[in-house]
Amino acid sequence: MVENIKILIQDIFISFFQVIWFSSIIAALSLYIYEKNPNKSLKKLIVEFLQMFKNNKKLKNKYFIFLYFAFVAFMTLFNRKPYLNPLNNIFGGWNLFSSNGQFNADAVENVVLFIPMGSILTFYASSMSIKKWSYILSRCIMISLGIETIQLFLFLGTFQFADVFYNTLGGIIGEILYLCFVAVKNKH
C-alpha cells in the first residue's frame, strides 16, 4: 500500500514537472504579448501576427529557429523524468541494441535531434565569415555538454558521453547537409 502511494505521488510529480516548464514559457510569452498590446483583442493580435509572419521571411526564419531550440529544450530537459543517480551510466548508451536484443533508439534520436543544430550554426557562421569546421564542431560539443550538465544538476535523465558524441555527430551531419544544399543552390 505504501509503495503504491509512493508510485502515485511520483507519477503525479513527474506529470506536473513535465508540463510546468512548457506552461511557464507559454504564459510568459502570452503575458509579454498582452503587455505590449493591452488594447487589442487576442484575436486581433493573432491575425496581425499571422499577417506579419506571412510577409516577413526573417521573422519566419527566427520563428523556426526558436521553435527548434524550444523543441530541443523540451526533448532534453523539460520532458525528462527525475533521475536520482544521473551518473550511474556515464559511459553507457553506445550500443544500438540492448543486451536482450531490443533496438535502442536513443543514439539515432540524438543524431537526428542535432542535425538542424549543425545547419543553423553553419548558416550563422557563414554569415559571419567563419569558415572553419572546428567552429561548428566546438559549438555542438559545448551545447551538448551544456545540456548534459543541466540534466546532471537538475537530476533529469543521465549524463552520458555517448549523448555528447551522438549529438556532435548530428551537428556535423547538419553542417555537411547545409554545405551540400548551398553548393547545389549556387550551382543552379
TORPA-4810 file (N, C-alpha, C, O; in nm, 3 decimals):
<nodes>
NODE_1_0.082_-0.119_0.000_0.000_0.000_0.000_0.087_0.127_0.000_0.063_0.219_-0.078_M
NODE_2_0.186_0.129_0.088_0.277_0.245_0.096_0.353_0.260_-0.035_0.373_0.372_-0.083_V
NODE_3_0.396_0.149_-0.093_0.470_0.153_-0.220_0.382_0.210_-0.332_0.429_0.289_-0.414_E
NODE_4_0.255_0.173_-0.335_0.161_0.225_-0.436_0.141_0.375_-0.420_0.131_0.448_-0.518_N
NODE_5_0.135_0.422_-0.296_0.120_0.565_-0.271_0.245_0.639_-0.317_0.235_0.747_-0.376_I
NODE_6_0.363_0.582_-0.291_0.488_0.642_-0.338_0.489_0.654_-0.490_0.525_0.758_-0.545_K
NODE_7_0.448_0.547_-0.557_0.444_0.546_-0.704_0.346_0.650_-0.755_0.375_0.722_-0.850_I
NODE_8_0.229_0.658_-0.693_0.128_0.756_-0.732_0.180_0.898_-0.716_0.166_0.980_-0.807_L
NODE_9_0.240_0.928_-0.602_0.295_1.062_-0.578_0.406_1.093_-0.679_0.413_1.204_-0.732_I
NODE_10_0.492_0.995_-0.705_0.599_1.017_-0.801_0.543_1.041_-0.941_0.591_1.130_-1.011_Q
NODE_11_0.442_0.966_-0.982_0.381_0.985_-1.114_0.317_1.124_-1.126_0.329_1.190_-1.230_D
NODE_12_0.249_1.166_-1.021_0.188_1.300_-1.022_0.296_1.407_-1.031_0.284_1.501_-1.110_I
NODE_13_0.401_1.393_-0.952_0.511_1.489_-0.954_0.574_1.496_-1.094_0.598_1.605_-1.146_F
NODE_14_0.599_1.381_-1.152_0.660_1.377_-1.286_0.568_1.442_-1.389_0.615_1.519_-1.472_I
NODE_15_0.440_1.411_-1.384_0.345_1.470_-1.479_0.343_1.622_-1.469_0.347_1.691_-1.571_S
NODE_16_0.336_1.673_-1.346_0.335_1.817_-1.328_0.468_1.879_-1.369_0.470_1.986_-1.430_F
NODE_17_0.576_1.814_-1.335_0.709_1.866_-1.365_0.728_1.881_-1.516_0.786_1.979_-1.562_F
NODE_18_0.679_1.784_-1.593_0.695_1.788_-1.738_0.615_1.902_-1.800_0.661_1.963_-1.897_Q
NODE_19_0.500_1.932_-1.748_0.411_2.031_-1.807_0.440_2.171_-1.757_0.417_2.268_-1.831_V
NODE_20_0.489_2.187_-1.637_0.504_2.320_-1.578_0.601_2.408_-1.658_0.578_2.528_-1.671_I
NODE_21_0.707_2.349_-1.710_0.803_2.430_-1.786_0.744_2.483_-1.915_0.757_2.601_-1.947_W
NODE_22_0.678_2.397_-1.988_0.615_2.438_-2.113_0.506_2.541_-2.084_0.494_2.641_-2.155_F
NODE_23_0.427_2.517_-1.982_0.321_2.610_-1.944_0.379_2.745_-1.904_0.322_2.849_-1.937_S
NODE_24_0.490_2.744_-1.834_0.554_2.869_-1.791_0.600_2.951_-1.911_0.586_3.073_-1.913_S
NODE_25_0.656_2.884_-2.009_0.702_2.954_-2.129_0.585_3.015_-2.205_0.589_3.131_-2.245_I
NODE_26_0.480_2.936_-2.224_0.361_2.986_-2.294_0.301_3.104_-2.218_0.263_3.204_-2.278_I
NODE_27_0.291_3.093_-2.086_0.234_3.200_-2.004_0.319_3.328_-2.015_0.264_3.437_-2.028_A
NODE_28_0.451_3.313_-2.008_0.539_3.430_-2.017_0.528_3.498_-2.153_0.521_3.620_-2.161_A
NODE_29_0.526_3.419_-2.259_0.513_3.477_-2.393_0.378_3.545_-2.411_0.370_3.654_-2.467_L
NODE_30_0.273_3.482_-2.363_0.139_3.541_-2.374_0.131_3.671_-2.296_0.076_3.770_-2.345_S
NODE_31_0.185_3.672_-2.176_0.184_3.793_-2.094_0.264_3.904_-2.161_0.221_4.020_-2.162_L
NODE_32_0.379_3.870_-2.217_0.461_3.970_-2.286_0.384_4.032_-2.402_0.382_4.154_-2.418_Y
NODE_33_0.321_3.948_-2.484_0.244_3.998_-2.599_0.129_4.085_-2.550_0.103_4.191_-2.607_I
NODE_34_0.060_4.041_-2.447_-0.053_4.117_-2.395_-0.007_4.252_-2.339_-0.072_4.354_-2.363_Y
NODE_35_0.103_4.253_-2.264_0.152_4.377_-2.204_0.198_4.477_-2.310_0.184_4.597_-2.291_E
NODE_36_0.251_4.427_-2.419_0.295_4.516_-2.527_0.177_4.574_-2.605_0.189_4.679_-2.667_K
NODE_37_0.062_4.505_-2.602_-0.056_4.545_-2.678_-0.182_4.531_-2.593_-0.269_4.450_-2.626_N
NODE_38_-0.194_4.608_-2.484_-0.306_4.585_-2.391_-0.444_4.621_-2.447_-0.545_4.573_-2.396_P
NODE_39_-0.450_4.705_-2.550_-0.580_4.750_-2.601_-0.631_4.667_-2.719_-0.734_4.699_-2.777_N
NODE_40_-0.559_4.563_-2.754_-0.600_4.480_-2.868_-0.653_4.347_-2.818_-0.605_4.292_-2.719_K
NODE_41_-0.752_4.296_-2.888_-0.806_4.165_-2.851_-0.707_4.056_-2.894_-0.622_4.077_-2.980_S
NODE_42_-0.720_3.941_-2.832_-0.634_3.828_-2.865_-0.650_3.789_-3.012_-0.552_3.760_-3.080_L
NODE_43_-0.773_3.791_-3.059_-0.800_3.755_-3.200_-0.726_3.852_-3.293_-0.664_3.810_-3.391_K
NODE_44_-0.733_3.982_-3.262_-0.667_4.083_-3.347_-0.515_4.065_-3.342_-0.448_4.079_-3.445_K
NODE_45_-0.460_4.034_-3.224_-0.316_4.010_-3.212_-0.273_3.890_-3.295_-0.169_3.893_-3.361_L
NODE_46_-0.352_3.784_-3.291_-0.319_3.664_-3.368_-0.324_3.692_-3.517_-0.235_3.651_-3.591_I
NODE_47_-0.429_3.762_-3.563_-0.442_3.795_-3.706_-0.325_3.882_-3.751_-0.268_3.858_-3.857_V
NODE_48_-0.289_3.983_-3.672_-0.175_4.070_-3.706_-0.046_3.990_-3.714_0.034_4.008_-3.806_E
NODE_49_-0.026_3.903_-3.616_0.095_3.822_-3.615_0.102_3.732_-3.738_0.206_3.723_-3.803_F
NODE_50_-0.008_3.668_-3.771_-0.009_3.578_-3.888_0.016_3.654_-4.018_0.085_3.603_-4.106_L
NODE_51_-0.039_3.776_-4.031_-0.012_3.857_-4.150_0.135_3.898_-4.156_0.197_3.893_-4.262_Q
NODE_52_0.190_3.938_-4.041_0.330_3.976_-4.035_0.419_3.855_-4.065_0.518_3.865_-4.137_M
NODE_53_0.381_3.742_-4.009_0.456_3.619_-4.030_0.455_3.579_-4.177_0.558_3.537_-4.231_F
NODE_54_0.342_3.591_-4.241_0.326_3.552_-4.382_0.417_3.635_-4.474_0.467_3.584_-4.574_K
NODE_55_0.437_3.762_-4.440_0.509_3.853_-4.529_0.654_3.880_-4.489_0.720_3.960_-4.555_N
NODE_56_0.704_3.817_-4.385_0.836_3.851_-4.334_0.923_3.726_-4.326_0.908_3.644_-4.235_N
NODE_57_1.015_3.710_-4.422_1.100_3.591_-4.427_1.193_3.582_-4.307_1.216_3.473_-4.254_K
NODE_58_1.247_3.696_-4.262_1.336_3.694_-4.145_1.262_3.647_-4.021_1.316_3.571_-3.940_K
NODE_59_1.138_3.692_-4.007_1.058_3.651_-3.892_1.031_3.501_-3.898_1.034_3.433_-3.795_L
NODE_60_1.004_3.449_-4.017_0.983_3.304_-4.033_1.108_3.227_-3.992_1.100_3.127_-3.920_K
NODE_61_1.223_3.273_-4.038_1.349_3.206_-4.003_1.370_3.208_-3.852_1.405_3.106_-3.792_N
NODE_62_1.348_3.325_-3.790_1.364_3.335_-3.644_1.265_3.243_-3.573_1.300_3.177_-3.475_K
NODE_63_1.142_3.240_-3.623_1.041_3.155_-3.560_1.085_3.009_-3.561_1.078_2.940_-3.459_Y
NODE_64_1.129_2.961_-3.677_1.167_2.820_-3.685_1.291_2.789_-3.602_1.305_2.678_-3.550_F
NODE_65_1.382_2.885_-3.590_1.499_2.866_-3.504_1.454_2.861_-3.357_1.499_2.774_-3.282_I
NODE_66_1.367_2.953_-3.316_1.314_2.950_-3.180_1.237_2.822_-3.155_1.249_2.762_-3.048_F
NODE_67_1.157_2.779_-3.252_1.081_2.655_-3.239_1.176_2.537_-3.222_1.153_2.451_-3.138_L
NODE_68_1.283_2.534_-3.301_1.379_2.424_-3.290_1.444_2.422_-3.152_1.452_2.316_-3.089_Y
NODE_69_1.491_2.538_-3.105_1.556_2.541_-2.974_1.459_2.508_-2.861_1.497_2.443_-2.763_F
NODE_70_1.333_2.552_-2.874_1.233_2.514_-2.774_1.210_2.363_-2.778_1.194_2.300_-2.673_A
NODE_71_1.209_2.306_-2.898_1.191_2.161_-2.913_1.308_2.086_-2.848_1.287_1.988_-2.777_F
NODE_72_1.430_2.133_-2.873_1.548_2.069_-2.812_1.540_2.079_-2.660_1.565_1.981_-2.589_V
NODE_73_1.504_2.196_-2.609_1.492_2.212_-2.464_1.385_2.120_-2.408_1.404_2.058_-2.303_A
NODE_74_1.273_2.109_-2.476_1.166_2.022_-2.427_1.210_1.876_-2.431_1.186_1.802_-2.336_F
NODE_75_1.274_1.834_-2.540_1.315_1.694_-2.553_1.425_1.657_-2.455_1.427_1.545_-2.403_M
NODE_76_1.516_1.748_-2.429_1.634_1.714_-2.348_1.622_1.752_-2.201_1.691_1.696_-2.116_T
NODE_77_1.534_1.847_-2.169_1.525_1.894_-2.030_1.385_1.884_-1.972_1.366_1.820_-1.868_L
NODE_78_1.288_1.944_-2.036_1.156_1.956_-1.977_1.076_1.826_-1.982_0.985_1.806_-1.901_F
NODE_79_1.106_1.740_-2.074_1.029_1.616_-2.091_1.104_1.497_-2.032_1.098_1.386_-2.086_N
NODE_80_1.172_1.519_-1.923_1.251_1.414_-1.859_1.197_1.382_-1.721_1.149_1.470_-1.649_R
NODE_81_1.208_1.257_-1.686_1.171_1.217_-1.551_1.290_1.244_-1.459_1.405_1.230_-1.500_K
NODE_82_1.262_1.284_-1.335_1.373_1.299_-1.240_1.446_1.166_-1.223_1.385_1.060_-1.217_P
NODE_83_1.577_1.174_-1.214_1.660_1.055_-1.204_1.753_1.075_-1.086_1.834_1.167_-1.085_Y
NODE_84_1.742_0.990_-0.987_1.814_1.012_-0.862_1.965_0.994_-0.872_2.039_1.050_-0.792_L
NODE_85_2.012_0.918_-0.969_2.155_0.896_-0.984_2.195_0.921_-1.130_2.211_0.826_-1.206_N
NODE_86_2.211_1.047_-1.168_2.238_1.079_-1.308_2.376_1.038_-1.358_2.404_1.047_-1.477_P
NODE_87_2.463_0.992_-1.269_2.598_0.950_-1.309_2.615_0.797_-1.310_2.727_0.748_-1.325_L
NODE_88_2.507_0.723_-1.293_2.523_0.578_-1.281_2.558_0.510_-1.413_2.601_0.394_-1.411_N
NODE_89_2.541_0.576_-1.526_2.568_0.513_-1.655_2.643_0.610_-1.747_2.609_0.623_-1.865_N
NODE_90_2.742_0.676_-1.694_2.813_0.783_-1.766_2.880_0.734_-1.894_2.893_0.810_-1.991_I
NODE_91_2.924_0.608_-1.896_2.989_0.554_-2.015_2.897_0.463_-2.095_2.943_0.393_-2.186_F
NODE_92_2.768_0.463_-2.064_2.672_0.380_-2.136_2.612_0.453_-2.255_2.647_0.567_-2.285_G
NODE_93_2.520_0.385_-2.321_2.447_0.447_-2.431_2.511_0.435_-2.568_2.465_0.499_-2.663_G
NODE_94_2.616_0.356_-2.581_2.686_0.347_-2.708_2.623_0.246_-2.803_2.634_0.261_-2.925_W
NODE_95_2.557_0.146_-2.750_2.505_0.038_-2.834_2.369_0.072_-2.892_2.286_0.136_-2.828_N
NODE_96_2.348_0.026_-3.015_2.217_0.044_-3.077_2.118_-0.063_-3.031_1.997_-0.049_-3.049_L
NODE_97_2.170_-0.170_-2.973_2.084_-0.278_-2.925_2.119_-0.308_-2.779_2.236_-0.310_-2.741_F
NODE_98_2.015_-0.331_-2.700_2.036_-0.363_-2.558_2.083_-0.508_-2.547_2.086_-0.581_-2.645_S
NODE_99_2.119_-0.547_-2.426_2.169_-0.683_-2.404_2.066_-0.791_-2.436_2.101_-0.905_-2.466_S
NODE_100_1.937_-0.755_-2.430_1.833_-0.853_-2.465_1.790_-0.844_-2.611_1.693_-0.908_-2.651_N
NODE_101_1.862_-0.767_-2.692_1.838_-0.762_-2.836_1.740_-0.655_-2.881_1.711_-0.645_-3.001_G
NODE_102_1.687_-0.575_-2.790_1.592_-0.470_-2.828_1.667_-0.350_-2.884_1.774_-0.313_-2.835_Q
NODE_103_1.609_-0.290_-2.990_1.668_-0.171_-3.051_1.658_-0.054_-2.954_1.554_-0.029_-2.894_F
NODE_104_1.769_0.018_-2.940_1.776_0.136_-2.855_1.785_0.258_-2.946_1.889_0.282_-3.008_N
NODE_105_1.677_0.334_-2.954_1.670_0.447_-3.048_1.739_0.572_-2.997_1.746_0.671_-3.070_A
NODE_106_1.790_0.572_-2.875_1.848_0.694_-2.817_1.960_0.753_-2.902_1.966_0.874_-2.923_D
NODE_107_2.049_0.668_-2.950_2.163_0.717_-3.030_2.113_0.783_-3.158_2.159_0.892_-3.194_A
NODE_108_2.021_0.718_-3.226_1.967_0.772_-3.352_1.892_0.903_-3.324_1.906_0.999_-3.399_V
NODE_109_1.813_0.905_-3.217_1.741_1.027_-3.181_1.836_1.143_-3.154_1.810_1.256_-3.194_E
NODE_110_1.947_1.115_-3.085_2.044_1.221_-3.056_2.108_1.275_-3.183_2.128_1.396_-3.196_N
NODE_111_2.139_1.187_-3.277_2.196_1.232_-3.405_2.095_1.319_-3.479_2.127_1.430_-3.521_V
NODE_112_1.973_1.269_-3.494_1.870_1.340_-3.569_1.836_1.474_-3.502_1.813_1.573_-3.571_V
NODE_113_1.833_1.477_-3.369_1.800_1.599_-3.295_1.898_1.712_-3.325_1.860_1.829_-3.326_L
NODE_114_2.025_1.678_-3.349_2.127_1.782_-3.366_2.159_1.813_-3.513_2.241_1.901_-3.539_F
NODE_115_2.099_1.744_-3.608_2.123_1.778_-3.749_2.082_1.923_-3.778_2.160_1.995_-3.840_I
NODE_116_1.964_1.967_-3.736_1.931_2.109_-3.759_2.027_2.204_-3.687_2.053_2.313_-3.737_P
NODE_117_2.078_2.163_-3.571_2.173_2.248_-3.497_2.296_2.276_-3.583_2.341_2.390_-3.593_M
NODE_118_2.350_2.172_-3.645_2.466_2.190_-3.732_2.436_2.280_-3.850_2.520_2.362_-3.888_G
NODE_119_2.318_2.266_-3.907_2.279_2.351_-4.020_2.263_2.497_-3.978_2.310_2.588_-4.046_S
NODE_120_2.197_2.519_-3.864_2.176_2.655_-3.814_2.311_2.720_-3.781_2.335_2.835_-3.818_I
NODE_121_2.398_2.648_-3.712_2.529_2.703_-3.678_2.612_2.733_-3.802_2.682_2.834_-3.807_L
NODE_122_2.603_2.646_-3.901_2.678_2.669_-4.026_2.625_2.792_-4.098_2.703_2.871_-4.151_T
NODE_123_2.493_2.808_-4.101_2.432_2.925_-4.164_2.483_3.053_-4.098_2.526_3.146_-4.167_F
NODE_124_2.478_3.058_-3.965_2.523_3.179_-3.896_2.674_3.197_-3.902_2.721_3.310_-3.908_Y
NODE_125_2.749_3.089_-3.901_2.894_3.100_-3.912_2.932_3.157_-4.048_3.022_3.240_-4.058_A
NODE_126_2.864_3.111_-4.154_2.896_3.161_-4.288_2.855_3.307_-4.303_2.920_3.382_-4.376_S
NODE_127_2.749_3.349_-4.235_2.709_3.490_-4.242_2.807_3.579_-4.166_2.811_3.700_-4.189_S
NODE_128_2.887_3.520_-4.074_2.989_3.595_-4.000_3.128_3.570_-4.059_3.228_3.606_-3.998_M
NODE_129_3.134_3.509_-4.177_3.259_3.478_-4.247_3.347_3.381_-4.168_3.469_3.384_-4.181_S
NODE_130_3.287_3.296_-4.088_3.362_3.190_-4.019_3.348_3.064_-4.103_3.237_3.015_-4.124_I
NODE_131_3.458_3.013_-4.152_3.453_2.900_-4.244_3.511_2.771_-4.186_3.512_2.670_-4.255_K
NODE_132_3.558_2.772_-4.065_3.624_2.655_-4.008_3.522_2.555_-3.956_3.430_2.592_-3.882_K
NODE_133_3.538_2.431_-3.993_3.450_2.326_-3.944_3.467_2.308_-3.794_3.376_2.260_-3.725_W
NODE_134_3.584_2.348_-3.742_3.608_2.334_-3.599_3.515_2.424_-3.517_3.484_2.394_-3.401_S
NODE_135_3.470_2.534_-3.577_3.374_2.623_-3.509_3.244_2.547_-3.482_3.191_2.551_-3.371_Y
NODE_136_3.192_2.479_-3.583_3.067_2.403_-3.569_3.089_2.288_-3.472_3.006_2.263_-3.384_I
NODE_137_3.198_2.218_-3.488_3.228_2.105_-3.400_3.234_2.150_-3.254_3.172_2.088_-3.168_L
NODE_138_3.307_2.256_-3.227_3.321_2.302_-3.088_3.188_2.352_-3.032_3.159_2.328_-2.915_S
NODE_139_3.107_2.419_-3.113_2.977_2.468_-3.065_2.883_2.351_-3.036_2.810_2.354_-2.936_R
NODE_140_2.882_2.251_-3.121_2.797_2.133_-3.097_2.839_2.061_-2.969_2.754_2.018_-2.891_C
NODE_141_2.969_2.048_-2.949_3.018_1.984_-2.826_2.978_2.067_-2.704_2.930_2.013_-2.605_I
NODE_142_2.997_2.200_-2.712_2.964_2.286_-2.598_2.814_2.284_-2.566_2.775_2.276_-2.450_M
NODE_143_2.731_2.291_-2.669_2.586_2.289_-2.646_2.544_2.155_-2.588_2.463_2.150_-2.494_I
NODE_144_2.597_2.046_-2.642_2.563_1.914_-2.592_2.612_1.895_-2.449_2.538_1.843_-2.365_S
NODE_145_2.733_1.937_-2.420_2.784_1.930_-2.282_2.700_2.018_-2.188_2.676_1.981_-2.073_L
NODE_146_2.656_2.131_-2.238_2.569_2.218_-2.159_2.438_2.149_-2.123_2.394_2.154_-2.008_G
NODE_147_2.378_2.083_-2.221_2.254_2.010_-2.197_2.277_1.898_-2.096_2.200_1.881_-2.001_I
NODE_148_2.383_1.821_-2.117_2.413_1.710_-2.027_2.441_1.759_-1.885_2.402_1.695_-1.788_E
NODE_149_2.510_1.872_-1.873_2.542_1.928_-1.741_2.415_1.976_-1.671_2.398_1.955_-1.551_T
NODE_150_2.326_2.041_-1.745_2.199_2.083_-1.686_2.120_1.961_-1.640_2.063_1.961_-1.531_I
NODE_151_2.117_1.857_-1.723_2.050_1.734_-1.683_2.111_1.678_-1.555_2.040_1.629_-1.467_Q
NODE_152_2.242_1.684_-1.545_2.312_1.633_-1.428_2.271_1.709_-1.302_2.234_1.648_-1.202_L
NODE_153_2.277_1.842_-1.307_2.249_1.922_-1.189_2.101_1.927_-1.152_2.067_1.948_-1.036_F
NODE_154_2.013_1.907_-1.251_1.869_1.906_-1.223_1.815_1.764_-1.204_1.695_1.745_-1.184_L
NODE_155_1.905_1.665_-1.209_1.866_1.524_-1.194_1.762_1.484_-1.298_1.663_1.418_-1.266_F
NODE_156_1.784_1.523_-1.422_1.695_1.489_-1.533_1.769_1.398_-1.629_1.861_1.442_-1.697_L
NODE_157_1.729_1.273_-1.637_1.799_1.179_-1.724_1.936_1.147_-1.666_1.962_1.170_-1.548_G
NODE_158_2.023_1.094_-1.752_2.157_1.060_-1.708_2.259_1.134_-1.794_2.236_1.159_-1.912_T
NODE_159_2.370_1.167_-1.733_2.481_1.227_-1.805_2.555_1.114_-1.874_2.603_1.021_-1.808_F
NODE_160_2.566_1.121_-2.008_2.637_1.017_-2.083_2.724_1.081_-2.190_2.681_1.170_-2.263_Q
NODE_161_2.848_1.033_-2.197_2.938_1.081_-2.302_2.890_1.039_-2.440_2.919_1.107_-2.539_F
NODE_162_2.817_0.929_-2.447_2.763_0.884_-2.576_2.667_0.988_-2.632_2.665_1.011_-2.753_A
NODE_163_2.588_1.053_-2.545_2.496_1.157_-2.591_2.572_1.273_-2.653_2.533_1.326_-2.757_D
NODE_164_2.682_1.312_-2.588_2.764_1.422_-2.642_2.819_1.383_-2.779_2.816_1.463_-2.872_V
NODE_165_2.869_1.262_-2.791_2.924_1.215_-2.918_2.816_1.212_-3.027_2.836_1.266_-3.136_F
NODE_166_2.702_1.151_-2.998_2.597_1.139_-3.099_2.535_1.275_-3.135_2.502_1.298_-3.251_Y
NODE_167_2.520_1.363_-3.038_2.472_1.499_-3.069_2.570_1.571_-3.160_2.530_1.636_-3.257_N
NODE_168_2.699_1.560_-3.129_2.801_1.625_-3.210_2.805_1.566_-3.351_2.819_1.639_-3.449_T
NODE_169_2.792_1.435_-3.362_2.784_1.370_-3.493_2.667_1.425_-3.573_2.680_1.453_-3.692_L
NODE_170_2.551_1.442_-3.508_2.436_1.501_-3.575_2.465_1.642_-3.622_2.425_1.680_-3.732_G
NODE_171_2.534_1.721_-3.539_2.570_1.857_-3.579_2.662_1.859_-3.700_2.645_1.943_-3.788_G
NODE_172_2.758_1.768_-3.706_2.849_1.760_-3.821_2.772_1.719_-3.946_2.795_1.774_-4.054_I
NODE_173_2.681_1.624_-3.933_2.597_1.584_-4.047_2.513_1.703_-4.095_2.499_1.725_-4.215_I
NODE_174_2.458_1.781_-3.999_2.382_1.900_-4.035_2.466_2.002_-4.109_2.419_2.066_-4.204_G
NODE_175_2.591_2.018_-4.067_2.682_2.110_-4.137_2.706_2.062_-4.279_2.699_2.141_-4.373_E
NODE_176_2.734_1.935_-4.297_2.760_1.878_-4.430_2.638_1.894_-4.519_2.649_1.933_-4.635_I
NODE_177_2.520_1.863_-4.465_2.397_1.877_-4.544_2.373_2.021_-4.586_2.333_2.048_-4.699_L
NODE_178_2.397_2.115_-4.494_2.379_2.256_-4.527_2.476_2.300_-4.637_2.438_2.368_-4.731_Y
NODE_179_2.602_2.260_-4.623_2.702_2.297_-4.725_2.669_2.236_-4.860_2.688_2.300_-4.963_L
NODE_180_2.619_2.111_-4.861_2.576_2.049_-4.987_2.459_2.124_-5.047_2.456_2.149_-5.167_C
NODE_181_2.363_2.161_-4.963_2.247_2.238_-5.010_2.291_2.370_-5.073_2.242_2.408_-5.180_F
NODE_182_2.382_2.441_-5.007_2.430_2.569_-5.058_2.505_2.548_-5.190_2.489_2.627_-5.284_V
NODE_183_2.586_2.443_-5.198_2.662_2.417_-5.321_2.567_2.387_-5.437_2.587_2.437_-5.548_A
NODE_184_2.465_2.307_-5.413_2.368_2.275_-5.520_2.290_2.400_-5.558_2.267_2.425_-5.676_V
NODE_185_2.250_2.479_-5.459_2.175_2.602_-5.485_2.257_2.701_-5.565_2.205_2.765_-5.657_K
NODE_186_2.387_2.716_-5.532_2.474_2.810_-5.604_2.506_2.761_-5.745_2.536_2.840_-5.834_N
NODE_187_2.500_2.630_-5.765_2.530_2.574_-5.896_2.418_2.606_-5.996_2.443_2.620_-6.116_K
NODE_188_2.296_2.616_-5.945_2.181_2.642_-6.035_2.154_2.785_-6.040_2.062_2.828_-6.110_H
</nodes>
